[in-house]
């Protein structure tokens, strides 16, 4: 009976087992195949760009299911995080997520990025090959690529919708909801009431906030660039 002799060594953090009879070419093939298998998932990790639009008094994340599938997390877990950060309620409807309130696409994108940083990407090797496990009462992010692990930090739940954080000079798209006694278009956003001149209910317009006085927001039409 012939016993093969083995050598063991590391290459790019990968443990390789080779026989003494392996040729140079086969060694290269074996090494690169190991490296490729390990880095392939990271190199292909491109999260789909959020497709967001306003529908009535709600915000729709059209490709919610696609994003949840790409980051390999339960849709309910991602949805709970999004609602907590937005400070609003919502629901999953088919492949999309619906949130009560009007939120800008840049905000939705920023929150999705925060979720990926907190719940997907390994802080040791920067790869997405991770899973969430519960260690006693602590949720831990465990990396299958490098073996690293860390507790997932808890975020404070917002008591107010982020849409209520308005600043003078901000530019946004809004949909006119009603008409004031003076004939101005009216948009209610959280605790604020916004007035838009020369606008009718149902119109979607781009506005710039010129002044905020308490809960009253004065605007002007933003110039298209």
C-alpha positions in Angstrom: 0.0 0.0 0.0 1.4 3.4 -1.0 1.1 6.3 1.4 1.2 9.7 -0.1 3.3 12.3 1.6 1.6 15.7 2.2 2.8 19.2 2.8 0.7 21.9 4.3 1.2 25.6 3.9 -0.8 28.9 3.9 -1.4 31.1 0.8 -3.5 34.2 1.1 -5.0 33.1 4.4 -5.9 29.8 2.8 -4.7 26.4 4.1 -3.5 24.2 1.3 -2.8 20.5 1.4 -0.6 19.2 -1.4 1.1 15.9 -2.2 4.8 15.6 -2.8 4.0 14.4 -6.4 2.0 17.4 -7.4 3.4 19.3 -10.4 4.1 23.0 -10.4 1.2 23.7 -12.7 -1.2 21.7 -10.5 0.0 23.5 -7.4 -0.8 26.9 -9.0 -4.2 25.6 -10.1 -5.0 24.4 -6.6 -3.8 27.6 -5.0 -5.8 29.9 -7.3 -8.9 27.8 -7.1 -8.9 28.1 -3.3 -8.3 31.9 -3.5 -11.0 32.3 -6.1 -13.6 30.4 -4.1 -12.9 32.5 -1.1 -12.9 35.9 -2.7 -15.5 35.3 -5.3 -18.5 36.3 -3.1 -16.9 39.5 -2.0 -15.9 40.6 -5.4 -19.5 40.1 -6.7 -21.1 41.8 -3.7 -22.8 44.7 -5.3 -26.0 45.7 -3.6 -28.8 46.8 -6.0 -29.5 50.5 -6.0 -32.6 51.3 -4.1 -35.6 52.1 -6.4 -37.7 54.5 -4.4 -40.8 56.6 -5.2 -43.6 58.5 -3.5 -47.1 57.2 -3.8 -49.7 59.3 -2.1 -48.7 59.6 1.6 -46.4 56.6 1.4 -42.8 55.8 0.3 -42.3 52.7 -1.8 -39.0 50.7 -1.9 -39.7 48.9 -5.1 -36.8 46.4 -5.1 -36.8 45.6 -1.3 -36.9 41.8 -1.8 -33.9 42.0 -4.2 -31.9 43.9 -1.7 -32.7 41.6 1.2 -31.8 38.6 -1.0 -28.5 40.1 -2.0 -27.4 40.8 1.6 -28.6 37.4 2.6 -30.8 38.6 5.5 -34.4 37.9 6.5 -36.7 40.5 4.9 -38.4 41.0 8.3 -35.1 41.8 9.9 -34.2 44.4 7.3 -37.7 45.9 7.3 -37.6 46.3 11.1 -34.3 48.1 10.9 -35.6 50.4 8.1 -38.8 51.3 10.0 -36.8 51.9 13.2 -34.4 54.3 11.5 -37.1 56.1 9.6 -39.3 56.3 12.8 -42.4 55.1 11.0 -44.5 52.1 10.4 -44.8 50.1 7.2 -45.3 46.7 5.6 -43.9 44.2 3.1 -46.1 43.8 0.1 -44.8 41.2 -2.3 -41.4 42.2 -3.4 -41.6 45.8 -2.2 -41.7 47.6 1.1 -44.2 50.4 1.9 -43.5 53.0 4.5 -46.0 55.5 5.9 -44.7 59.0 5.2 -42.6 60.7 2.6 -38.8 60.1 2.6 -36.1 61.1 0.2 -34.3 58.4 -1.8 -30.9 59.6 -0.4 -32.2 58.9 3.1 -33.3 55.3 2.2 -30.0 54.6 0.6 -28.1 55.9 3.7 -30.1 53.7 6.0 -29.5 50.6 3.8 -25.8 51.3 3.8 -25.9 51.6 7.7 -27.7 48.2 7.8 -25.0 46.6 5.6 -22.2 48.1 7.7 -23.8 46.9 11.0 -25.3 43.6 10.0 -23.5 42.3 6.9 -19.9 43.4 6.4 -17.2 41.8 8.6 -15.2 44.5 10.4 -12.1 42.3 10.4 -11.7 41.4 6.7 -14.4 43.6 5.1 -16.2 40.7 3.4 -19.9 40.0 3.3 -19.6 36.2 4.0 -21.3 36.6 7.4 -24.2 35.3 9.4 -26.1 36.5 12.5 -26.0 34.2 15.4 -27.3 34.6 19.0 -24.8 34.1 21.8 -26.8 34.0 25.0 -28.8 37.2 24.6 -26.3 39.0 22.3 -26.6 39.0 18.5 -23.2 38.3 17.0 -22.0 38.8 13.4 -19.8 35.8 12.6 -17.7 35.8 9.5 -17.3 32.5 7.5 -14.4 34.0 5.5 -11.9 34.9 8.3 -13.6 33.5 11.4 -13.9 36.9 13.0 -16.9 37.8 15.1 -18.3 40.9 16.9 -21.4 41.8 18.7 -23.9 43.9 16.7 -24.3 47.3 18.3 -27.9 48.3 19.2 -29.2 51.5 17.8 -31.7 53.7 19.6 -35.2 53.5 18.2 -36.3 56.9 16.9 -39.4 58.4 18.4 -39.8 61.0 15.6 -39.8 60.3 11.8 -36.7 61.5 10.1 -38.9 63.4 7.7 -39.5 65.9 10.5 -35.9 67.0 10.4 -36.2 69.9 8.0 -33.7 72.6 7.3 -33.8 75.9 5.6 -32.3 75.7 2.1 -33.2 72.0 1.7 -34.5 71.0 -1.7 -36.9 68.1 -2.1 -39.7 66.6 -4.2 -43.2 66.8 -2.7 -46.7 66.0 -3.7 -49.4 68.6 -3.0 -52.1 67.2 -0.7 -54.6 70.1 -0.4 -55.2 73.8 -1.0 -55.1 76.5 1.7 -57.7 79.3 2.0 -55.2 81.6 0.2 -54.9 79.2 -2.7 -51.4 77.8 -1.9 -50.7 74.1 -2.2 -50.4 72.4 1.2 -48.1 69.5 2.2 -48.2 67.9 5.7 -44.9 66.3 6.7 -44.7 65.0 10.2 -45.3 68.0 12.5 -44.7 70.5 9.7 -47.1 72.2 7.3 -45.5 73.3 4.0 -47.0 75.9 1.7 -46.3 75.9 -2.0 -47.5 78.6 -4.3 -49.2 77.9 -7.6 -49.7 74.2 -7.0 -52.8 72.0 -7.0 -53.5 68.7 -5.2 -51.8 65.8 -6.8 -49.1 67.9 -8.4 -45.5 66.7 -7.7 -43.2 69.6 -7.5 -39.5 70.3 -6.5 -39.3 72.9 -3.8 -36.7 74.7 -1.7 -37.3 75.6 1.9 -36.8 79.3 2.4 -37.9 79.7 6.0 -39.2 77.6 9.0 -41.2 79.2 11.7 -42.3 76.7 14.3 -44.3 74.1 12.4 -44.9 76.4 9.4 -42.6 75.9 6.4 -42.3 78.5 3.6 -41.1 77.4 0.2 -40.3 78.4 -3.3 -40.1 76.4 -6.5 -36.6 75.0 -6.9 -34.8 75.7 -10.2 -34.2 72.6 -12.3 -30.6 72.0 -13.0 
